[in-house]
Amino acid sequence: MFGMPLLRPIVRTHRRDIEPLCGSNDRRNGLAVVGRFFPRRFLGLIVLLFLTGVPQAWSVTVEGLYEVRVPVADGTREARQEAYRTGLRQVLLRVAGRRSALASEGVSAMIGDRAPDLVQSYQYETDEEGQQRLVLKFGAVGVNRALADQGVAVWGANRPLTFAWIAVDSGRDRRLVSRVGGDSPSTAWRDAMISAATGRGLPLRLPSAQWHHDDALLSDIRGQFLSKLRERVADVPHNLLGIVNISRAGSGWEASWRLENGGEFGRDTVSADTAEQLASRMIGLWAESLAERYAVAAGDVSEGQKVDLRLDNVSDLDDYGAVSQSLSDMEPVDQVRPVSVTADRATFRATFSGELSVLKEYIALDKRYVVVEAASDPSSSRSEPESPASLGAGVLQPESSASGEGDQVADMLQYEPLKVTEAEGEADGESFESLYPVLRYRWRPVGTASDDTGPGQE
């Protein structure tokens, strides 16, 4: 299993044990609905879980994989059509995860023929330098199925988060690449890494500036002393730990890197002429390896789209029944089944039709669902100002582009490191192999003090 050690869920369900939810005209009370979900032998265990606490871990969902900004010369139809193709090519690289997948004649033809049909929305904007751009949002379901039709596996939105210790030896000194602060050379390397990661849809976290002048840390990175490096980020959300040593190689650069997740995940050495090229090649190797492991086979993409919904504050059987009933009543939802239940949280897996954005709109209409905000970053110093390139929960915004595929898209890609329980650990390991983000809400039953506000409002 990937990332930190994962425990088997306390409750696991199997299709043969579960009946579909009752329809909107066949309402039942909370206990009866739960009885439809679980065999009766599980009901006592569910009640026990509502009364017990479970330790915390972390889960990461990436948003914005299907959104890009593409520069355009003007507002003509021809320029817009070309932007559609360029934008779709960028999205496909993120979603397929493997550059080789885009080289086939079938995918190339699909980009040329279907790009306009896969665009869900677009709008024009002007950047700070006066460059006109087209903001494109492609439909996740449509893009995934288009790739699957070409026999290409699809890498979903639930992706491992890598914390990277990166040290650069210029031949004159050694510097840590941090997310804020530092000098101009360090900033250039930071921007190159962020832009490369954004272009591949890879969640990447860099250390805060509090470690920037830590000579002992630089020595630990150089020696790849894993126990010490792990200890420094024990409380920082991440699934993978990257250790990278960059040094001069003639007129260019060379990076010796290692990825580990409790055991070694991979290692290699890459070289390039510039920081941007080096970052692109190294991050590309990371993305290719992860996509190879977690991409969903093309044959599985067409079998009904599934998404997990994780709800906090589901504290008793009445709440559980109300949630399951409300989801089953939503028009896009074909089927709902439970994944896990803990003391104050329940996770459901919904099979749905149409685009995920439509399902989210239906959920937003029910005021009992409150969007859960991303967790704060425990690695950041309170006195440390956040820069546009800060890699806490939020937006990735490099100051310069590292590769053509990553141009103009970094300000749209987001990830949310949120706490999960160890009982959900195995489900989260499996979620790396699912296509769509885990949707996180707090359940607010009718009759609470603030039940007159909509989802996402506090």
C-alpha positions in Angstrom: 0.0 0.0 0.0 1.2 3.5 -0.8 2.3 6.3 1.5 2.3 5.9 5.2 1.4 2.6 6.8 -2.3 1.8 6.2 -4.6 -0.3 8.3 -7.4 -2.4 7.2 -10.8 -0.7 7.6 -12.9 -1.7 10.5 -15.9 -2.1 8.3 -15.6 -3.5 4.7 -18.6 -4.2 2.6 -19.0 -6.5 -0.4 -21.5 -6.2 -3.3 -23.2 -9.5 -2.5 -24.1 -8.2 1.0 -25.7 -5.0 -0.1 -29.0 -4.1 -1.7 -29.6 -0.9 -3.6 -31.1 2.1 -1.7 -34.8 2.5 -1.6 -36.2 5.0 -4.1 -37.7 8.4 -3.3 -41.1 6.9 -3.0 -40.1 4.2 -0.7 -38.8 6.1 2.4 -37.7 4.4 5.5 -36.3 5.5 8.9 -32.6 5.7 9.5 -32.2 2.3 11.0 -34.1 0.6 8.3 -32.1 2.3 5.6 -28.9 1.2 7.3 -30.3 -2.3 7.4 -30.6 -2.2 3.6 -26.9 -1.2 3.4 -25.4 -3.7 5.8 -26.1 -7.3 6.8 -27.7 -7.3 10.3 -24.5 -8.9 11.8 -22.8 -5.5 11.1 -25.3 -3.2 12.8 -23.9 -3.6 16.3 -20.4 -2.9 15.0 -21.6 0.3 13.4 -23.1 1.5 16.6 -19.8 0.7 18.4 -17.9 2.7 15.8 -20.1 5.7 16.4 -18.9 5.7 20.0 -15.1 5.2 19.4 -12.3 7.4 18.2 -9.8 6.5 15.5 -6.3 7.9 14.9 -5.6 10.4 12.1 -3.8 10.1 8.8 -3.8 12.2 5.6 -5.5 12.0 2.2 -4.9 14.2 -0.9 -7.3 15.2 -3.7 -6.2 17.3 -6.7 -8.6 19.8 -8.1 -8.2 21.6 -11.5 -6.8 18.7 -13.5 -9.2 19.4 -16.3 -8.8 23.2 -16.3 -6.1 25.2 -18.2 -5.3 28.7 -19.4 -4.1 29.0 -23.0 -2.6 32.2 -24.5 -4.5 33.3 -27.7 -3.6 35.9 -30.3 -7.1 37.2 -30.6 -10.8 36.3 -30.1 -11.4 34.8 -33.5 -13.0 31.3 -33.9 -9.8 30.0 -35.4 -7.7 31.1 -32.5 -10.2 29.6 -30.1 -10.3 26.3 -31.9 -6.5 26.0 -31.8 -6.6 26.9 -28.0 -9.1 24.0 -27.5 -6.6 21.6 -29.1 -3.6 23.0 -27.1 -5.6 22.9 -23.9 -6.8 19.4 -24.4 -3.3 18.2 -25.1 -2.2 19.7 -21.7 -5.1 18.0 -19.9 -4.5 14.7 -21.5 -0.9 14.7 -20.4 -2.0 15.2 -16.8 -4.8 12.6 -16.9 -3.0 9.9 -18.9 0.1 10.5 -16.9 2.3 9.1 -19.6 3.7 11.1 -22.5 3.8 8.1 -24.7 0.0 7.8 -24.5 -0.4 11.0 -26.5 1.8 9.8 -29.3 -0.6 7.4 -30.9 -2.5 8.3 -34.1 -5.8 7.6 -32.4 -5.2 10.2 -29.6 -3.8 12.7 -32.0 -6.9 12.3 -34.2 -9.1 12.6 -31.1 -7.5 15.9 -30.1 -8.1 17.3 -33.6 -11.6 16.1 -33.9 -13.2 16.1 -30.5 -11.5 19.0 -28.6 -14.5 21.4 -29.0 -17.0 18.8 -27.9 -15.0 18.1 -24.7 -14.9 21.7 -23.6 -17.4 22.3 -20.8 -16.9 26.0 -20.5 -14.5 28.8 -21.6 -14.0 32.5 -20.9 -11.4 35.1 -21.9 -9.1 36.9 -19.5 -6.1 39.2 -19.7 -3.0 38.6 -17.6 -0.9 41.2 -15.9 1.3 41.7 -19.0 -1.7 42.3 -21.2 -1.6 38.8 -22.8 -5.1 37.5 -23.7 -5.8 34.0 -22.5 -8.6 31.5 -22.8 -9.7 29.8 -19.6 -10.8 26.3 -20.5 -12.6 23.7 -18.4 -13.0 20.2 -19.9 -15.5 17.7 -18.7 -13.8 15.1 -16.6 -16.1 12.2 -17.6 -15.9 13.1 -21.3 -12.1 13.3 -21.3 -11.7 10.1 -19.3 -14.0 8.2 -21.7 -12.3 9.7 -24.8 -8.9 8.3 -23.5 -10.5 5.0 -22.7 -11.9 4.7 -26.2 -8.3 4.9 -27.4 -7.3 2.1 -25.0 -5.4 4.6 -22.7 -5.5 4.1 -19.0 -6.6 7.1 -16.9 -4.9 8.4 -13.8 -7.5 9.8 -11.4 -7.7 12.9 -9.2 -6.7 11.2 -5.9 -2.9 11.3 -6.1 0.0 10.8 -3.7 1.4 14.0 -2.2 5.2 14.2 -2.4 7.3 16.2 0.1 10.6 16.9 -1.6 13.9 17.8 0.1 15.9 19.3 -2.7 19.5 20.6 -2.3 21.3 22.4 -5.1 25.1 22.5 -5.2 26.3 25.2 -7.6 30.0 24.4 -7.0 30.3 27.5 -4.8 27.7 26.7 -2.2 24.8 24.4 -1.3 21.2 25.7 -1.0 17.9 24.3 0.0 15.0 24.7 -2.4 12.1 26.0 -0.2 8.7 27.2 -1.1 9.2 30.9 0.0 12.1 33.0 0.8 15.7 32.4 -0.2 17.8 34.0 -2.8 17.3 34.3 -6.6 18.9 31.0 -7.6 16.8 29.1 -5.1 13.6 30.9 -6.3 14.4 29.9 -9.9 14.7 26.2 -8.8 11.5 26.5 -6.8 9.6 27.9 -9.8 11.0 25.2 -12.1 9.9 22.4 -9.8 6.4 23.8 -9.2 5.8 24.5 -12.8 6.9 21.0 -13.9 4.7 19.4 -11.2 1.7 21.5 -12.2 2.1 20.5 -15.9 2.0 16.8 -14.9 -0.8 17.2 -12.3 1.6 16.0 -9.5 1.0 17.3 -6.0 4.3 18.6 -4.7 5.2 20.1 -1.4 8.5 21.9 -0.6 9.8 22.8 2.8 9.1 26.1 4.5 11.8 28.8 4.8 12.4 28.0 8.4 14.9 25.3 7.2 16.6 27.4 4.5 19.9 28.0 6.4 20.0 24.7 8.2 23.5 23.2 7.4 22.7 20.0 9.3 19.7 19.5 7.1 21.7 20.0 3.9 24.2 17.3 5.2 21.3 15.0 5.8 20.0 15.5 2.3 23.4 14.9 0.8 23.9 11.7 2.8 20.3 10.6 2.3 19.8 10.0 6.0 16.2 8.9 5.8 15.4 8.6 9.5 16.4 12.2 10.2 14.7 13.5 7.1 11.5 11.6 7.9 11.6 12.9 11.5 11.7 16.5 10.3 8.4 16.2 8.5 6.6 13.7 10.7 3.7 16.1 11.2 3.6 17.4 7.6 1.0 15.9 5.2 2.6 13.7 2.6 2.5 10.2 1.1 5.9 10.1 -0.6 9.2 11.6 0.5 11.6 12.7 -2.2 15.3 13.4 -1.6 17.0 15.2 -4.4 20.7 16.3 -4.8 21.3 18.6 -7.7 24.9 19.5 -8.8 26.7 20.9 -11.7 27.6 18.6 -14.6 29.7 20.5 -17.1 27.7 23.4 -18.3 24.5 21.8 -17.2 22.9 20.1 -14.2 22.5 16.6 -12.8 19.9 15.4 -10.3 20.3 12.3 -8.2 16.9 11.5 -6.7 15.2 9.0 -4.5 11.5 8.5 -3.7 10.4 6.5 -0.6 7.2 5.6 1.1 8.4 3.6 4.1 10.4 1.5 1.6 12.1 2.6 -1.6 9.7 3.5 -4.4 12.3 4.5 -7.0 15.6 6.2 -7.7 17.4 7.5 -10.7 19.8 10.2 -12.1 18.8 12.7 -14.8 20.7 15.5 -16.5 19.8 18.6 -18.5 21.1 21.9 -19.7 18.8 24.2 -17.6 16.9 24.1 -14.3 13.6 24.0 -16.2 14.6 21.1 -18.4 15.9 19.2 -15.4 12.8 19.7 -13.3 10.6 18.7 -16.2 12.5 15.4 -16.8 12.7 14.5 -13.1 9.1 15.3 -12.3 8.1 13.6 -15.5 9.7 10.4 -14.3 7.9 10.6 -11.0 4.6 11.2 -12.7 5.1 8.3 -15.2 5.9 5.9 -12.3 2.9 6.9 -10.3 0.6 6.7 -13.3 1.9 3.3 -14.2 1.0 2.1 -10.7 -2.4 3.9 -10.2 -4.0 4.5 -13.5 -7.3 2.9 -14.1 -7.4 0.4 -17.0 -9.3 1.6 -20.1 -11.8 -1.2 -19.9 -12.9 -0.1 -16.4 -13.5 3.5 -17.2 -16.8 2.9 -19.1 -18.4 1.0 -16.2 -20.4 3.7 -14.6 -18.6 6.7 -13.0 -18.0 6.4 -9.3 -17.1 9.0 -6.7 -16.5 8.8 -2.9 -18.3 11.2 -0.6 -16.8 11.6 2.9 -19.1 13.2 5.5 -18.1 14.4 8.9 -20.6 14.8 11.8 -22.5 11.7 10.9 -22.9 10.8 14.5 -25.8 8.4 14.7 -28.0 6.0 12.7 -30.5 8.7 12.0 -27.8 10.9 10.3 -26.5 7.9 8.4 -30.0 7.0 7.1 -30.7 10.6 6.2 -27.5 11.0 4.2 -28.0 7.7 2.3 -31.6 8.6 1.5 -30.7 12.1 0.3 -28.0 10.8 -2.0 -30.2 8.1 -3.5 -32.8 10.8 -4.3 -30.5 12.9 -6.4 -31.2 12.6 -10.1 -27.6 11.8 -11.3 -27.1 9.1 -8.7 -27.7 5.6 -9.9 -26.6 3.7 -6.8 -25.0 4.4 -3.4 -23.2 2.1 -1.1 -21.1 2.5 2.1 -17.3 2.3 2.1 -16.5 2.9 5.8 -18.0 4.2 9.0 -16.2 5.6 12.0 -17.1 7.5 15.2 -18.1 10.7 13.5 -17.7 10.1 9.8 -19.2 8.0 7.0 -17.9 7.5 3.5 -20.3 6.6 0.6 -19.5 5.5 -2.9 -21.9 6.8 -5.5 -22.3 5.6 -9.1 -23.5 8.5 -11.2 -24.4 9.5 -14.7 -23.2 12.6 -16.5 -20.5 15.0 -15.4 -19.2 15.2 -11.8 -19.9 18.9 -11.8 -23.6 18.2 -12.2 -23.6 15.9 -9.3 -21.8 18.5 -7.2 -24.5 21.0 -8.2 -27.2 18.7 -6.9 -25.4 18.2 -3.6 -25.1 22.0 -3.3 -28.9 22.3 -3.4 -29.2 20.4 -0.2 -28.3 22.8 2.6 -27.4 20.0 4.9 -24.1 19.4 3.0 -21.4 21.9 4.0 -18.1 21.8 2.0 -15.1 20.9 4.2 -12.2 23.4 3.8 -8.6 22.2 3.3 -6.6 21.7 6.4 -4.0 24.2 7.5 -0.3 23.5 6.9 1.4 22.4 10.2 4.8 22.9 8.6 4.4 26.6 8.1 5.7 29.1 10.6 3.1 31.6 11.7 5.4 34.4 10.9 6.2 33.2 7.5 4.4 35.0 4.7 2.7 33.0 2.0 3.9 33.6 -1.5 2.0 32.7 -4.7 4.2 29.7 -5.0 3.5 28.4 -1.5 2.5 24.7 -1.6 0.2 24.5 1.3 -3.4 23.6 0.7 -4.4 25.9 -2.1 -3.3 27.2 -5.4 0.0 26.4 -7.1 1.4 29.5 -8.8 4.9 29.5 -10.2 6.4 32.7 -11.2 7.9 31.2 -14.4 7.1 28.3 -16.6 9.1 25.2 -16.7 7.7 23.5 -19.7 5.4 24.1 -22.6 2.8 21.8 -21.2 2.7 23.6 -17.9 2.4 27.1 -19.2 -0.4 29.2 -17.8 -2.0 26.4 -15.8 -0.3 26.5 -12.5 -2.7 29.0 -11.0 -5.6 26.5 -11.5 -4.2 23.3 -10.0 -5.0 22.8 -6.3 -4.7 20.0 -3.8 -6.3 19.6 -0.4 -4.4 17.7 2.3 -7.1 16.7 4.8 -7.1 14.5 7.8 -8.6 11.0 7.5 -8.8 8.1 9.9 -6.7 5.0 9.8 -10.0 3.1 9.4 -10.2 4.9 6.0 -6.6 4.2 5.2 -7.1 1.2 2.9 -10.0 3.0 1.2 -7.6 5.9 0.6 -5.0 3.6 -0.8 -7.6 2.3 -3.2 -8.7 5.9 -4.0 -5.4 6.5 -5.7 -6.7 4.0 -8.3 -10.1 5.8 -8.6 -10.8 8.5 -11.2 -12.6 11.3 -9.3 -11.9 13.4 -6.3 -13.1 12.4 -2.9 -15.9 14.9 -2.1 -15.7 16.1 1.5 -18.6 17.6 3.4 -19.8 18.2 6.9 -23.3 16.9 7.6 -25.6 19.5 9.2 -28.9 17.9 10.1 -32.1 20.0 9.8 -32.9 21.8 13.1 -29.3 22.8 13.9 -28.6 26.4 14.8 -27.1 27.3 11.4 -29.3 25.2 9.0 -30.5 28.2 7.1 -27.2 28.6 5.3 -26.1 26.8 2.1 -23.3 24.4 1.5 -19.8 25.9 2.0 -21.1 28.7 4.3 -20.4 28.9 7.9 
